[in-house]
Every structure is written in structure tokens, then in C-alpha cells.
């Protein structure tokens, strides 16, 4: 997801690598994007996914311990 954020702002690197990153992350980001569309041209779906992953990680960690 971090690579996708970087590739969305800066156009560098091999095209195949960018395409791979977008294909891998799109199934994760698309459901969030459907629920929360872009606001003022900004896509906040990567931030929402990262926050949800952090929350789930901390919740699972607490349940295990």
C-alpha cells in the first residue's frame, strides 16, 4: 500500500512494477473506495486500510495475550 501511495504521486520505475502494485492493492482498496468516495480529489482509502490493519493487529495481539 505504501508503494501504491508513492506511485500515485511520482511517476517513476518500470511500468510493470507499477502495474503489479496496482493489481495487488486494488482488491484491498476498492471496497473501501466504494464506501467512501474521494473527497476533494483525494483518495483516503489507503489511509483507512492502514488504520484498519493497525487496529486489527493491536486487537488480535491483545486477544492472544
Secondary structure, DSSP 4 states (H G I P E B T S, - for coil): -HHHHHHHH---S-HHHHHHHHHHHHHHHHHHHHHS--BTTB--HHHHHHHHHHHHHHHHHHHH-
